[in-house]
Amino acid sequence: MQTRHEVLFNQLEAYRSELLELAEAAGEDAADRIPDGFANNIRWNLGHVFTDQYLWIRALTKEEVPLPPGFPAWFGYGTNPSRFTAETPSYGQLLELLRQQPLQLRERYGDRLEESYPPTEMGMHTIEQVLVRTIFHEGLHIGAVQAIRRQLNRQAANAG
């Protein structure tokens, strides 16, 4: 029987695979388009999922995390693609960072999931609890990417 920690990392990897499949199917051409009724695009959603996971871990542990410079300004809570600059990572770079992140999290925190810290604003006090929250959050953004793709397809069909 798998431990709950193995199940947690398996869930993280499954959700991440789903997000990456959607992102790859959308393609880079669609990644930066913001459809009518949306504030963000697919590229922003990908960067936000990556960034959010590390920001929550950093908020809990007060440790440095492998978050590239600029990511909170581009992809943090409340941001949008209008903040993108020439230095914003390419779609391919984001996909690669997202592919690597679950393994990095497992290697870096796999044996520390139950360490207790002062609670965050949501009452989480372990890395395990933070990962549960970020997996849920990733699921929300999977839905956002699906909705953006549907709307882009509708707009393309109506234009053509």
C-alpha positions in Angstrom: 0.0 0.0 0.0 1.3 3.5 -0.9 1.9 6.0 1.9 -0.1 9.2 1.8 3.0 11.0 0.8 3.5 8.8 -2.2 -0.2 9.4 -3.1 0.3 13.1 -2.7 3.2 13.2 -5.1 1.4 10.9 -7.5 -1.5 13.3 -7.5 0.8 16.2 -8.1 2.4 14.4 -11.1 -1.0 13.4 -12.5 -2.3 17.0 -12.4 0.9 18.3 -13.8 0.7 15.8 -16.7 -2.8 17.0 -17.4 -1.8 20.6 -17.4 1.2 19.9 -19.7 -0.9 17.9 -22.1 -3.4 20.8 -22.4 -0.6 23.3 -22.8 1.1 21.3 -25.5 -2.2 20.7 -27.3 -2.9 24.5 -27.3 0.5 25.3 -28.7 2.6 28.4 -28.5 0.5 30.4 -31.0 -2.5 30.3 -28.7 -0.5 30.6 -25.5 -0.4 34.4 -25.5 -3.9 35.2 -26.8 -6.4 36.4 -24.3 -9.9 35.5 -25.4 -12.9 37.8 -24.9 -14.1 37.6 -21.3 -10.8 36.5 -19.8 -8.1 38.5 -18.0 -5.2 36.1 -18.6 -3.8 33.7 -21.2 -2.5 30.2 -21.2 1.1 31.2 -20.7 0.2 33.3 -17.6 -1.8 30.3 -16.1 1.2 28.0 -16.6 3.6 30.5 -15.0 1.2 31.2 -12.2 0.9 27.5 -11.3 4.6 27.1 -11.2 5.1 30.3 -9.2 2.3 29.8 -6.7 3.6 26.5 -5.6 7.0 27.9 -4.6 5.5 31.1 -3.1 3.4 29.1 -0.7 6.3 26.9 0.3 8.5 30.0 0.8 5.8 31.7 2.8 5.6 28.7 5.1 9.2 27.7 5.5 10.8 31.1 5.1 13.5 29.4 3.0 14.7 30.3 -0.5 13.0 28.3 -3.3 14.2 27.7 -6.8 11.9 30.5 -8.3 13.6 32.3 -11.1 13.9 36.1 -10.8 10.9 38.0 -12.1 8.4 35.2 -11.7 6.4 36.8 -8.9 6.1 40.0 -10.8 4.9 38.2 -14.0 2.9 35.4 -12.5 2.1 36.1 -8.9 -1.4 36.5 -7.5 -3.1 39.6 -9.0 -0.8 39.9 -12.0 -1.7 39.6 -15.6 0.1 39.4 -19.0 0.4 43.2 -19.3 3.4 42.9 -17.0 5.2 40.6 -19.4 8.6 41.8 -20.7 11.2 40.6 -23.1 12.7 38.7 -20.2 9.5 36.8 -19.5 10.3 33.1 -20.1 9.3 31.5 -23.4 6.5 29.0 -23.6 9.0 26.2 -24.0 10.9 27.3 -21.0 7.7 27.4 -18.9 6.8 23.9 -20.0 10.2 22.6 -19.1 10.1 24.2 -15.6 6.7 22.7 -15.1 7.9 19.3 -16.1 10.8 19.4 -13.7 9.0 20.9 -10.7 7.2 17.8 -9.3 10.5 15.9 -9.1 12.3 18.9 -7.6 9.6 19.1 -5.0 9.8 15.4 -4.2 13.6 15.5 -3.9 13.7 18.7 -1.9 10.7 18.2 0.4 9.8 14.5 0.2 11.3 13.7 3.6 10.1 17.0 5.2 6.4 16.9 4.5 5.4 16.7 8.1 7.8 19.3 9.6 5.8 21.9 11.5 6.1 25.6 11.0 4.1 28.6 12.2 0.8 28.5 10.3 0.2 30.5 7.1 -2.8 32.7 6.6 -4.9 29.6 5.8 -3.8 27.7 8.8 -1.4 25.4 7.0 1.6 24.4 9.1 3.2 21.6 7.1 4.6 21.4 3.5 2.2 18.5 3.0 -0.7 20.8 3.7 0.7 23.4 1.4 1.0 20.8 -1.4 -2.6 19.7 -0.9 -3.6 23.3 -1.4 -1.4 23.9 -4.4 -2.7 20.7 -6.1 -6.2 21.9 -5.7 -5.1 25.3 -7.1 -3.5 23.6 -10.1 -6.8 21.9 -10.8 -8.5 25.3 -10.9 -6.0 26.5 -13.5 -6.4 23.3 -15.5 -10.0 24.4 -15.8 -9.0 27.9 -16.7 -6.7 26.6 -19.5 -9.5 24.4 -20.8 -12.0 27.3 -20.8 -9.5 29.6 -22.6 -8.9 27.0 -25.3 -12.7 26.6 -25.8 -13.2 30.3 -26.1 -10.3 30.7 -28.5 -11.7 27.9 -30.6 -15.2 29.6 -30.6 -13.7 32.9 -31.6 -11.7 31.3 -34.4 -14.8 29.5 -35.7 -16.9 32.7 -35.6 -14.1 34.7 -37.4 -13.7 32.2 -40.2 
